[in-house]
């Protein structure tokens, strides 16, 4: 009987991991596409049927206490850790779009689109764009 319970638990665990790999939700390590350097950890989560992403860690210890000097409104001068940089995305087939992504280092906000990479479910493609100009980063599942 114990063997059956153990087998069922292992099967459940394996299915849970597989299901998680196909979703954008969870923690992602951001990689600077110009330097290749790991920058931060972003947690993608759902709130009120919309998708958001907040900074939960900054990997360079010298930058951990920085505040958002480029933010407007209530986010101005708040700590970067805890800041929502992805806001109000909605699911559209296998992609999430219709919201924005904010670059706190440059103070720029862009329309955003996120999707899991077809070839590697541990890669999240993150695109920020204005009109037809865009830039895509690949974040790695943590």
DRENMAR-72505 format. One record per residue (C-alpha): residue in three letters; x, z, y. Coordinates in steps of 0.2 Angstrom, whole numbers, plus 5000, padded with zeros to 4 digits. Layout:
<bados>
ALAXZY;...
</bados>
This chain:
<bados>
UNK500050005000;UNK501450045012;UNK502249875009;UNK500649795013;UNK500449885030;UNK502349855034;UNK502049675030;UNK500549665041;UNK501449755055;UNK502849625054;UNK501749485054;UNK500749545069;UNK502449575078;UNK503049395074;UNK501349325080;UNK501449425096;UNK503149365100;UNK502649185097;UNK501149195108;UNK502149275122;UNK503449135122;UNK502049005127;UNK501549105142;UNK502249115160;UNK501749305160;UNK503249425159;UNK504949455166;UNK506049305171;UNK507849295177;UNK508049185192;UNK509549065192;UNK510248995208;UNK510148805205;UNK511648775216;UNK512848915210;UNK512148945192;UNK512249135197;UNK510849245190;UNK510049325206;UNK508549435202;UNK507149475189;UNK505349425193;UNK503849485185;UNK502449365183;UNK500749445182;UNK498849405184;UNK497749495197;UNK495949445200;UNK496149285190;UNK497649225201;UNK499449225196;UNK500749325206;UNK502649355204;UNK503549505211;UNK505449545212;UNK505749695201;UNK507649695201;UNK509049615211;UNK510549585200;UNK511849605214;UNK512049795218;UNK512549755236;UNK510849675239;UNK509649795231;UNK509249895247;UNK508949735257;UNK507249725266;UNK506249565270;UNK506749525288;UNK505949355287;UNK504249415281;UNK502749415292;UNK501349545294;UNK501349695282;UNK502749635272;UNK503949635287;UNK505549745284;UNK504849805267;UNK506049815252;UNK506349655243;UNK506149745226;UNK504249755224;UNK503949605235;UNK502749475229;UNK503549305231;UNK502349205221;UNK500549215227;UNK498849155221;UNK499249025208;UNK497848955197;UNK497948885180;UNK497748695178;UNK498048635160;UNK499748695156;UNK500348715174;UNK499948845187;UNK499748785205;UNK498748805221;UNK499748955228;UNK501448985236;UNK503149035233;UNK504249125247;UNK506149115248;UNK506549285256;UNK508349235259;UNK507849085270;UNK506149145276;UNK505248995270;UNK503648975261;UNK503248825250;UNK501748765239;UNK502148815221;UNK501948745204;UNK502548835188;UNK502548775170;UNK503448825153;UNK504748695148;UNK504248585134;UNK505848595124;UNK506248785127;UNK504748905128;UNK506049035136;UNK506248925151;UNK505048925166;UNK505148785178;UNK504748845196;UNK504448705209;UNK504348735227;UNK503748585238;UNK503248525255;UNK502348355254;UNK503348245242;UNK504948345244;UNK505248475231;UNK506548585222;UNK506448645205;UNK507348795197;UNK507348845179;UNK507149035176;UNK507549115159;UNK506449235150;UNK507149405150;
</bados>
